[in-house]
Amino acid sequence: MSYSTSQPETFAPVDRSGPARISVVVPCFNEEEVIAMSHDRLKAVLASLHQTQNLDYELIYVDDGSRDQTAAKLAAIAAGDAHVGVVMLSRNFGHQPAVTAGLDRASGDCVVIIDADLQDPPELIADMVAMWREGHDVVYGRRTDREGESAFKLGTARLFYRGLNMLSDVEIPLDVGDFRLMDRQVVDSISQMKERDRFLRGMVSWVGFRQAALPYRRAARAAGQSKYPLRKMILFALDGMLSFSLAPLRFVIMLGLAILVLAGFGIVYAILNRLLTDQWVSGWTLLFIAVMFMGGVQLMVLGMIGEYVGRIYMASKERPLYLVKRMIGLHDRG
């Protein structure tokens, strides 16, 4: 399968041809309808890699506080497979903390992140491993097509990625989710980043290393419903924008300066109109518009600043990113 690199080929060659270990992290939330099918496909891919490439493996499922039978099904899977471990969180902490919980316990030389809904084909893991053995430290899936998604979601996703790159201080690949393979060195670098409002695809871009894209067609969900409704999509977009850019604050400054310049012209116009003409009308419409406009701007500015201050406040509490209720088949790596 063809792929493109996001960085020039200037890195020293890396020998990864020998025996190795791969960890696959699978965050799960209310996936009882698809988890068995997902496990069967993942198991088939990893067993094949084990036989053909001498690649040992572990499957780490993270149950993010599911309210259905996902946890029970994962426990049953782990009971019959020594390669499977399950991390059960105490409640629903969100997709990014759940992935982080899996990364914290992954022991492989390389680690793959993949969702349980089978929109990202597990069979592509073999291609990712091949590219990793060639020397790439990060191999991320780039969506060329997205089946089963509405025009609204496709349009907003496209706008989000391009808008984020315009604002972000770090270039984040377009049309890329969390489906990726990362070398152990990259995973260890991510683990050193302790921020609470995590945007993993941006964090992986920030750490650098040798990264390459693997184009693929994203399938429709095999079963169940999307765990990212509009509200969560908006909050996730805010995390991406505010975690990797000060552009909103700079925009507020520029907006304030622009309004100040317009106000200056308005003052000059009002004074000249009063002194040089007899057409002075003391109406309330312009005053009402001006007050409402300035009030809206002030509230927007305060809200933007408050969002950053709120994130500082939450970080200052130093609460853990997630809490583990129970682990099956794994040992806490600290």
C-alpha positions as CSV (number, residue, x, y, z in Angstrom):
1,M,0.0,0.0,0.0
2,S,1.3,3.4,-0.9
3,Y,2.0,6.0,1.8
4,S,3.4,9.5,2.1
5,T,5.9,10.9,4.7
6,S,5.2,14.1,6.5
7,Q,9.0,14.8,7.0
8,P,12.0,14.6,4.7
9,E,14.0,11.4,4.6
10,T,16.9,12.8,6.6
11,F,16.9,10.3,9.5
12,A,19.5,7.7,10.3
13,P,18.4,4.1,9.5
14,V,16.9,2.1,12.3
15,D,17.2,-1.7,12.6
16,R,13.8,-3.1,13.7
17,S,14.0,-6.4,11.9
18,G,14.4,-8.6,14.9
19,P,11.8,-10.0,17.4
20,A,9.6,-7.3,18.9
21,R,6.4,-6.8,20.8
22,I,3.4,-4.8,19.8
23,S,0.7,-3.4,22.1
24,V,-2.8,-2.6,20.8
25,V,-4.8,-0.1,22.9
26,V,-8.6,-0.2,22.3
27,P,-10.8,2.3,24.2
28,C,-14.4,1.1,24.6
29,F,-17.6,2.8,25.7
30,N,-20.9,1.0,25.3
31,E,-19.6,-1.3,22.6
32,E,-21.3,-4.6,23.5
33,E,-22.8,-5.0,20.0
34,V,-19.4,-5.0,18.3
35,I,-16.7,-5.9,20.8
36,A,-16.7,-9.6,20.0
37,M,-16.4,-9.0,16.3
38,S,-13.7,-6.4,16.9
39,H,-11.7,-8.8,19.0
40,D,-11.9,-11.6,16.5
41,R,-10.5,-9.3,13.7
42,L,-7.8,-7.9,15.9
43,K,-6.8,-11.3,17.1
44,A,-6.6,-12.7,13.6
45,V,-4.3,-9.8,12.5
46,L,-2.0,-10.1,15.6
47,A,-1.8,-13.9,15.5
48,S,-0.7,-13.6,11.8
49,L,2.0,-11.1,12.7
50,H,3.1,-13.3,15.5
51,Q,3.5,-16.3,13.2
52,T,5.0,-14.5,10.2
53,Q,7.1,-11.8,11.7
54,N,8.0,-13.1,15.2
55,L,6.0,-10.3,16.7
56,D,4.7,-10.9,20.2
57,Y,1.6,-8.9,21.1
58,E,-0.8,-7.8,23.8
59,L,-4.3,-6.4,23.5
60,I,-5.3,-3.8,26.0
61,Y,-9.0,-3.0,26.2
62,V,-9.9,0.1,28.3
63,D,-13.5,0.1,29.4
64,D,-14.4,3.8,29.8
65,G,-17.3,3.4,32.3
66,S,-19.6,1.6,29.9
67,R,-23.2,1.3,31.0
68,D,-24.0,-1.9,29.0
69,Q,-22.4,-5.3,29.0
70,T,-19.1,-4.2,27.5
71,A,-17.2,-4.7,30.7
72,A,-18.6,-8.2,31.3
73,K,-17.8,-9.2,27.7
74,L,-14.2,-7.9,28.0
75,A,-13.7,-9.8,31.2
76,A,-14.8,-13.0,29.5
77,I,-12.5,-12.4,26.6
78,A,-9.5,-11.7,28.9
79,A,-10.3,-14.9,30.9
80,G,-9.8,-17.0,27.8
81,D,-6.8,-15.2,26.3
82,A,-3.5,-14.6,28.0
83,H,-2.6,-11.9,25.4
84,V,-5.6,-9.7,26.6
85,G,-5.7,-7.3,29.4
86,V,-8.6,-5.1,30.5
87,V,-8.4,-1.7,32.3
88,M,-11.8,-0.8,33.8
89,L,-12.1,2.9,34.7
90,S,-14.3,4.0,37.6
91,R,-16.5,6.1,35.4
92,N,-16.7,7.6,31.9
93,F,-13.7,9.9,31.7
94,G,-13.7,10.4,27.9
95,H,-12.0,9.0,24.9
96,Q,-8.6,10.7,25.3
97,P,-8.1,9.8,29.0
98,A,-9.2,6.2,28.2
99,V,-6.5,6.0,25.5
100,T,-4.0,7.5,27.9
101,A,-4.9,4.8,30.5
102,G,-4.0,2.2,27.8
103,L,-0.8,3.9,26.8
104,D,0.3,4.0,30.4
105,R,0.1,0.3,30.6
106,A,1.4,-0.7,27.2
107,S,4.7,-2.5,27.2
108,G,5.3,-3.0,23.5
109,D,8.2,-1.8,21.4
110,C,5.4,-0.1,19.3
111,V,1.8,0.7,20.3
112,V,-1.3,1.0,18.1
113,I,-4.4,3.0,19.0
114,I,-7.6,1.8,17.4
115,D,-11.3,2.2,18.3
116,A,-13.5,-0.8,18.8
117,D,-16.2,0.2,16.3
118,L,-14.3,-1.2,13.3
119,Q,-14.4,2.0,11.3
120,D,-10.6,1.8,11.2
121,P,-9.7,-1.6,9.7
122,P,-7.6,-3.7,12.0
123,E,-6.0,-5.3,8.9
124,L,-4.1,-2.1,8.3
125,I,-2.0,-2.8,11.4
126,A,0.2,-5.1,9.3
127,D,1.0,-2.2,7.0
128,M,1.7,0.0,9.9
129,V,4.1,-2.5,11.4
130,A,5.9,-2.8,8.0
131,M,6.4,0.9,7.9
132,W,7.6,1.0,11.5
133,R,10.2,-1.7,10.7
134,E,11.3,0.5,7.8
135,G,12.2,3.2,10.4
136,H,9.1,5.4,10.8
137,D,8.4,6.3,14.5
138,V,4.8,7.2,13.9
139,V,2.4,5.8,11.3
140,Y,-1.0,7.5,11.3
141,G,-4.0,6.6,9.2
142,R,-5.2,9.3,6.8
143,R,-8.8,9.0,5.8
144,T,-9.4,9.3,2.1
145,D,-13.1,8.5,2.4
146,R,-15.5,8.2,5.3
147,E,-18.5,5.9,4.7
148,G,-21.7,6.2,6.7
149,E,-21.2,9.8,7.9
150,S,-23.5,12.7,7.1
151,A,-22.6,15.6,4.9
152,F,-22.7,17.9,8.0
153,K,-20.2,15.8,9.9
154,L,-17.9,15.5,6.9
155,G,-18.1,19.2,6.3
156,T,-17.5,20.2,10.0
157,A,-14.6,17.7,10.3
158,R,-13.0,19.2,7.2
159,L,-13.5,22.7,8.5
160,F,-12.1,21.7,11.9
161,Y,-8.8,20.2,10.7
162,R,-8.1,23.1,8.3
163,G,-9.1,25.7,10.8
164,L,-7.0,24.1,13.5
165,N,-3.9,24.2,11.4
166,M,-4.5,27.9,10.7
167,L,-4.5,28.6,14.4
168,S,-2.2,26.0,15.8
169,D,1.5,26.6,16.5
170,V,2.1,23.0,15.5
171,E,1.2,21.5,12.1
172,I,-1.3,18.7,12.6
173,P,-1.9,16.4,9.6
174,L,-5.3,16.8,7.9
175,D,-8.1,14.2,8.0
176,V,-6.3,12.2,10.7
177,G,-7.8,10.6,13.8
178,D,-6.2,8.7,16.7
179,F,-5.8,5.5,14.6
180,R,-2.0,5.2,14.5
181,L,1.1,3.2,15.4
182,M,3.8,4.8,17.7
183,D,7.3,3.7,18.5
184,R,8.1,3.1,22.2
185,Q,10.2,6.3,22.3
186,V,7.2,8.4,21.1
187,V,4.9,6.7,23.7
188,D,7.3,7.5,26.5
189,S,7.5,11.1,25.3
190,I,3.7,11.4,25.3
191,S,3.6,10.0,28.8
192,Q,5.8,12.9,30.0
193,M,3.1,15.4,28.9
194,K,0.8,15.8,31.9
195,E,-1.8,18.2,30.6
196,R,-5.4,17.5,31.5
197,D,-7.2,18.6,28.3
198,R,-5.6,16.1,26.0
199,F,-5.6,16.2,22.3
200,L,-3.5,13.2,21.4
201,R,-3.2,13.7,17.7
202,G,-1.9,17.2,18.3
203,M,0.5,15.9,21.1
204,V,1.9,13.3,18.7
205,S,2.6,16.0,16.1
206,W,4.2,18.2,18.7
207,V,6.8,15.6,19.8
208,G,8.1,15.2,16.3
209,F,10.1,12.1,15.3
210,R,9.8,10.5,11.9
211,Q,6.1,10.4,10.9
212,A,4.3,9.0,7.9
213,A,0.8,8.8,6.6
214,L,-1.1,5.6,5.6
215,P,-4.1,6.4,3.4
216,Y,-7.2,4.3,3.8
217,R,-11.0,4.3,3.4
218,R,-12.8,4.6,6.7
219,A,-15.7,2.2,7.0
220,A,-19.1,2.8,8.5
221,R,-19.6,1.6,12.1
222,A,-20.1,-2.2,12.3
223,A,-22.8,-1.7,15.0
224,G,-23.9,0.7,17.7
225,Q,-24.0,4.5,17.6
226,S,-21.4,7.2,17.4
227,K,-19.9,8.2,20.7
228,Y,-19.2,11.8,19.4
229,P,-22.5,13.7,19.1
230,L,-22.4,17.4,18.2
231,R,-21.8,18.6,21.7
232,K,-18.8,16.4,22.2
233,M,-17.4,17.3,18.8
234,I,-17.6,21.0,19.7
235,L,-15.8,20.4,23.1
236,F,-13.2,18.2,21.4
237,A,-12.6,20.9,18.8
238,L,-12.2,23.5,21.6
239,D,-9.6,21.2,23.3
240,G,-7.6,21.0,20.0
241,M,-7.7,24.7,19.5
242,L,-7.0,25.9,23.0
243,S,-4.4,23.3,23.8
244,F,-2.2,24.1,20.9
245,S,-2.6,27.8,20.2
246,L,-2.8,31.3,21.7
247,A,-4.4,32.5,18.5
248,P,-7.8,33.1,20.2
249,L,-6.3,35.5,22.7
250,R,-4.3,37.2,19.9
251,F,-7.5,37.5,17.9
252,V,-9.2,39.2,20.9
253,I,-6.4,41.7,21.0
254,M,-6.6,42.5,17.3
255,L,-10.4,42.8,17.6
256,G,-10.1,45.2,20.4
257,L,-7.6,47.3,18.5
258,A,-9.9,47.3,15.4
259,I,-12.9,48.4,17.5
260,L,-10.8,51.1,19.1
261,V,-9.8,52.5,15.7
262,L,-13.5,52.5,14.5
263,A,-14.5,54.2,17.7
264,G,-11.9,56.9,17.1
265,F,-13.3,57.5,13.6
266,G,-16.8,57.7,15.1
267,I,-15.8,60.2,17.7
268,V,-14.1,62.4,15.1
269,Y,-17.2,62.2,12.8
270,A,-19.5,63.1,15.7
271,I,-17.5,66.1,16.7
272,L,-17.2,67.4,13.1
273,N,-20.9,66.8,12.5
274,R,-21.8,68.7,15.6
275,L,-19.5,71.7,14.9
276,L,-19.8,72.1,11.2
277,T,-23.4,71.2,10.4
278,D,-26.9,71.8,11.7
279,Q,-28.0,68.2,11.3
280,W,-27.4,67.1,14.8
281,V,-30.0,64.5,15.8
282,S,-29.9,63.0,19.3
283,G,-31.4,59.6,18.4
284,W,-31.2,56.4,20.5
285,T,-30.8,53.9,17.7
286,L,-27.1,54.3,17.1
287,L,-26.4,54.5,20.8
288,F,-28.4,51.3,21.3
289,I,-26.5,49.4,18.6
290,A,-23.2,50.6,19.9
291,V,-23.9,49.5,23.5
292,M,-25.1,46.1,22.3
293,F,-22.1,45.6,20.0
294,M,-19.6,46.6,22.7
295,G,-21.4,44.5,25.3
296,G,-21.2,41.4,23.0
297,V,-17.5,42.0,22.3
298,Q,-16.7,42.4,26.0
299,L,-18.6,39.2,26.9
300,M,-16.8,37.3,24.1
301,V,-13.4,38.6,25.3
302,L,-14.2,37.7,28.9
303,G,-15.4,34.2,27.8
304,M,-12.2,33.5,25.8
305,I,-10.0,34.6,28.7
306,G,-12.2,32.7,31.2
307,E,-11.8,29.5,29.2
308,Y,-8.0,29.7,29.5
309,V,-8.2,30.7,33.2
310,G,-10.6,27.8,33.8
311,R,-8.1,25.3,32.3
312,I,-5.4,26.7,34.5
313,Y,-7.7,26.3,37.5
314,M,-8.5,22.7,36.7
315,A,-4.8,21.9,36.1
316,S,-3.9,23.5,39.4
317,K,-6.0,20.9,41.3
318,E,-3.7,18.2,40.1
319,R,-6.4,15.6,40.1
320,P,-5.6,12.3,38.3
321,L,-6.6,12.1,34.6
322,Y,-8.5,8.9,35.3
323,L,-9.2,6.4,38.0
324,V,-8.9,2.6,37.6
325,K,-11.6,0.5,39.1
326,R,-10.2,-2.9,38.2
327,M,-7.6,-4.5,36.0
328,I,-7.7,-8.0,34.5
329,G,-4.5,-9.6,33.1
330,L,-2.3,-6.6,33.4
331,H,0.0,-5.1,36.0
332,D,0.2,-1.4,36.7
333,R,3.4,-0.1,35.2
334,G,3.2,3.1,37.3
